[in-house]
Amino acid sequence: MGALRVIGHPGTLVAVFTIFIISGYLVRPTPTWAFPFYAIIVPLTLWMAWRERTQDWLRDKGLWLALAATTWFAASTLWSVETSAGLVGDALAGWAASSLFIVAGVAVFTHSSDAWRQRLLLGVPVAAMMNACISITRYLVEGADARLTGWAETRHPILGANVMIFAGLLALPLLNRDNTRRSIFLGIATVTLVSIFVYLTGSRGPLLTWSIALLVYACAIGSRLGVAAILSVGVAGACAALLLLQMPPVAELGLPGPLHDILSTAQQNLQRSSFRMEIWSIALERVSEQPILGLGIANGIAFSEQWSFPHSLYISALYYGGTIGLLLVVALLGSMAWRAFRARDSRQRALLLALVTLPAVAGLTDMSSIVRSPEENWLFFWMPLIMVLGLTRRPATPVNGAVDSPSCDSKASASNGKEF
């Protein structure tokens, strides 16, 4: 009975879920990372949802909007073009996994103590720093290719960069002046390594996303110095990009080794064709065949000869789920942005607005379906929205991110009255 009591305790789900998210930066391959979700988190979530079926957190409108979005895309298997059993099975498995992940995440933030939420807010940046160190070391030792591919769930240059941005955003509250020196150092180290990682991936979409998310955070937190610094770096970067585009090939300039490598990589990435407009035009042309319902998530007809999906969250939503699917995705992001904006604590508001910015901006140039089995999208699309859902359900409680604090219980919280 004692073991069953421990398994059924909400704190067990909180602990396993926290470890699962953190381990996404360290454990590979993906099936190994996903195993605890299917083996432990899914049954615990189903048990908790049944046991607490009359509780408030299961009636949250934001939660039901997220589930409505996933359910619509799953339902699109009914009208998908030329489906196969494999495609339908993958789509339904992705819907079930994504839906349960959302419910589990909201349950975790509803039941977690301040101490466990602090472990997540600290653990993800620490794990991301370890990931960055492993990834950058391998990149340099194995011979720097044009684009860095990371470790664990950051192995895709674009999606991996977005996964790292999620960790970078969670590190921003550590930079608050009233934190300990160790907290501030951890925040600076994480933000620096995430910036280096994103640059080395050569992914222009994530670089834009990271810049805008930082700007949103700086504006929301009221840091004039931060806004000025980000805008200055952005202007300098834009000028440098224009200069590199106009320069002759760096290989012909006879520059010193390290400087040559840095400038050559930047020039190659800037000059690389994106084909986004061509991809989107193909998708929009296909959407005209079935504009209201879309072509279905289990569409068996190849998207095109060269590209397998529309390379945009919004175009993909329209392509797979039609106008209804696009409206559901936009409504979900908009409602989460509104909840973040209404957060009473300014620090919480700044972090949550920056988190919503991540999927909203990253989705402009990449992503496909929002219903997937465990993969990168969970860490940079669903986790930010889950955090907004969960944290705006609770009364404001301090989460300063201080490394030195032994706990973040209610008594300690009352003493300083600051969040994030």
N, C-alpha and C positions, 0 to 999 in steps of 0.2 A: 504493500500500500504506500510505503514511503517513496518508492521509486516512481509509482504512478503519480503521486502528488507533485513530485519534482517535475516530471515530464509535462503534466498539465498546467503547471504554474506559468502565468504570462511572462515571467522573467526568463524562462527557458527559451521561449521564442525570441525575446529581445536579444539575448546573448548569442544565439545561433545566427540570427539575422545579421547582427553587427559583425560577427566573425566572417560570415559569408561575403558581405560587401567589401570588407577590408581585404580579404583573401583574393578578390578579383584582380588586385594589382600584383599578386605574387605567385598564384597557383596556375599552372598550365599542364596539359592542354585544357580547353574549355570543358569537355565532359567531366574531367576531374573536379574543376571548379563548380560545375553544376550539380554534382552528385549530392552534396548536403541539402540543396534546395529540394530536390525530389524526395530524398530519403527522410529528411527531418522537418524542413520548413513547411512543405505541403501538408503532411498529416497534422502538424501542430496548428496550422492556420485553419484547416477545416474543422478541427475539434474546437478551437476557440470561437470561430464564427458561429458554430452551432450552439455552443454553450452560452454565448453572449448575443444571441440573435435578436434580443429585444433591446440591446443597449444602443445608446445614442450614436456611437462612432460608426455603426453599420448603417445609419440613416443619413449620413452626411451627403449633401447634394453633390459636392465635388467628387466624392468617391463614386457615386452612381453615374455621374457624367463620364468619368474615366471608364467605368465598366460598360457604359452604353457605347462609347467609341470602340472599345475592343470587340464588343459583341456585334456591332454593325459590320466590321470588317470580317469577322468570322462568318456572319450570315451571308456575306458576299460569295462564299463558296457555292451557294445555291444557284447563282447565275454566272459563275465564272466560265470563261470560254474554253472549250476543249480541256476539261480537267482530267486528271488521272488520280488513282487512289493514293499515290504517294504525295501529290501536291495537296490534296484535300486533307490527308492525315497530318502533314506538316503544318498546314494552316490552322487546323483545329487544335493541334498540340500547342502551337504558339499562342493561340487565344487563351487556352486553359492556363498555361504557364504564366503568361503576362497578367491575366486577371487575378490569379492567386498571389502573384508577386505584389500587385497593388494592394490587395486586401491585407496581406502580411505586413507590408510597410506601414500602412495606416494603423494597424493594430499595434505595431511596435512603437510608433511615436505616441500612441494613445496611452500605452501601459508603461513605457519606459520611465525610469527615474532620471533625474538630472545627471547623475553620475554615468549612467549608460549612454545617454545622449552625448555627453562629453567624450566618452571613449570613442564613439563613432566620429565625432568632429575632430578628434586628435589622431585617431588610428588611420583614417583615410589619407591625410597628408603625409604621415610618417611612411605608410606603405607606398605612397606615390613617389616619395623621395627615394626609397629603396629601388622601386621600379626604374626610375630615371637613371640612377647610378648604374644598375645592371644594363639597361638599354644603351646608354651612352658609351659605357665601357666596351660592350660588344661591338657597337658601331665603329669605334676607333680601332679596336684590336683586329677586327675581321676585315678592315679596309673600308673606309668611309664610302659608302655608296652615295648616290645623289640624294636619297631620302632615307631617314632613319625608320626602322621598324622596331617597335618596342618589345616588351615582355608581357607574358600573361594576356590580359584582355586589352592590351595596347598594341597589338602586333600589326594592325592595319594603320597606315600612316594618317588617314583622315579620322576614322572613328577612334583610333587610339589617342590621337591628339585631343579629341573632345572628352574622352574618358579622363585624361590628365587634367583638363581644364576644370572638370568637376572637383577634383581634389584641390586644385589651386584656389577655387572659390571658397571651399571650406576652410582654407588656411587664412583667408583675409581677416576674420575676426581676431586672429592671434596678433595682428599688427597694432591693435589698440594700445594706446600709450599707457593705460593703467594695468596692463598685463605684466607679468614677470619678464625679466630679460630673456629667460630661457624660452618662454612662449614667443616673444617677438623674434628671437633668432630662428626658431622653428618656422615661423610664418615667412620670414624673409627667405630662408633657405628653400622652402617649398615653392614659393612664388617664382624664385629665380630659376630653379630646376625645371619647373613646368614651362616657363618661358623659353628656356634653352631647348627643351624637348620639342615643343611646338615648332620652334624655328627649324630644328634639324629634320623634322618630318617633311618640311617643304610644302606643307598643306596651307594654302592661302585662305580657305574658308575658316578653318579653326583659328588661324592667326587673327582674322577679322573678328571672330566670335570672342576670343580672349580679350582683345582690345576693347570691344564694346561692353563686355561684361564688367571689366575693370572700371570703365568710365561710368557705367550705371551705378556700381557700388560706390565709387568716389563721390558722385553727385548725391546719391541717397544718404550717404553718411555725413555729407556736408563738409568734405575736405577740399578746400580750394587748392591747396598745394597738390593734392593727388590729381585733381582734374587738370591743373596746369601741367603737371609732369606727364600725364598720359597723352594730352593733346600735343605737347612738345615732342615726345617720342614718336607719336603718330605722324606729325608733320615731317620730322627728320627722316622717318622711315619712308614716307612717300617720296621725298626728295631723293633719297638714296636709291629707291627703286627706279625712279625716272632716269637717274644718272646711269645706273647699271644697264637699263634697257638701251640707252643710247651709246654705251661704250662698245668698242670692238671686243671680240672674245677675250675673256680674262687670260686664257692660256697663252695669248700672244704678247702679254704685257711684261713677262719676266719678273713677276712679283715673288717675294719670299714664300717659302712653302706654306706655312699656316695661313697667311693672308690670302694666298692664291686659292687655297682650298675653300676658305670661307666665302670669298667673293665669287668663285666659280660656281659653288653650290647655289648661292643666292641667284646668280644670273640664270642658271639652268632652270631653276624653279619658276622664276619670273617669266621666262620665255616659253615654258611648257604650255601647250595648248590645253584648254579645259574641255572644250566641246559641249559645255553646259547648254548653250543656246540651241545647238543642234539636237541634243538629247531631249530638251523640253519641247521643242517644236514637234518632234516625233510623238511624244507622249500626248500632247494636246490634240494632235491630228487623230490619234487613236481614240481619245476620250470622246470625240464627237460622235463616235459610233453608239455610245450609250452614256450620255452626259449625266443623267440623274443618278443611276445606280452604279456606274463604273463598270469596269471589265472583270471585277472580282479578284479576290486575293489569290485564288488558285488558278488564275489564268494560265493555260498551258501553251499559249502561242508566244513564241519568243518576242520580247519587247522590240529588239532590233538585232541585226546581225552582229553588231559590235558591243552593245551595252545591254545588260540584263535587267535594268530597272531605271526609273526616271531620275535618279540622283537629286532628289529634293523631297523633303517631307511633305510639302504642300502639293507639289505636282503628283507625287506618289499617292497621296490621299485622294486626289481627284481621279487619278488613273484607276486605282483599285476600288475605291468606294464612291466615286461620282461626286456630285455636288453635295449630297448628304454627308458623305465621309469627310469632305473638306470642311464643311461647316462644323461638324463635330470636333475635328482637330483644332480648328481656330477657336471654337467656343471653349474647349478645354484649356488651351493656353491662355486665352483672354480671362477666363474666370480665375485661373491660378494667379495671373498677374494682378488682378483686382484684389484677391485675398491677400497677396503679398503687400500691395500698396496700402491696404487698410490695417496692417499690423501696427499695434500701438507703440511698440518699442522701436526707436529709430535704428538701433543696431540690427535687430531682427529684420526690420523692413528692408534695410540695405542688402543684407545677405540673401533674403528670399527673392528680392527683385533681380539680383544678379544671377541667382539660380534659374529663375524662369527665363532670363535672357539666353542662357546656354542652349536649351533645345529650340527656342524660338528663332535664334539667329543661325545656329548650326544647321537647322532644318532648311534654310534657304538653299544651300548648295549640296546637301547630301541627305542620306537616310532613305529608307524605303518603307516597309510596312511597320506599323507600331505594335503588331502582335507577333512576337518572336519568342522562341525558346531562349534560355539564358545566353546572353551575348552582350556585346559592347553597348547596344542601345539601352539596356537596362540601367547602366551606370550614368549615362549622360542625358537620357530622355526621361525615363520613369522616376529615377531617384530624385532629381530636383523637384518634380511635381509631387511626389510622395512626401517630401520634406515640407513643402508648402502646405499640403493637405494636413499633415500631422501637426506641425508646429503652430498653425493658425487655429487649430482646435483647442489648444491649451491656453490657460492664462499665462501671461508673460512671466517667465522664470529665468534667472540668470544662467547663462552659459558663456563664461568669459574665455574658455579655452586655455586657461592657465595650466601649464604643465605641472607646476609645483603643488597645485591644490590636491589634497588627499581625496576629496570628494566634493560634490557640488550639491549637497543636500539642501533642504528647504531652509534650515536655520542659517547656513552660510549664505544662501541666496538672499535672505532678507537683510543681511548686514550690508550688502553693497548695492543692491537694487539695479544692477546693470545686466543687460543681456547681449550676448554676442560681442 
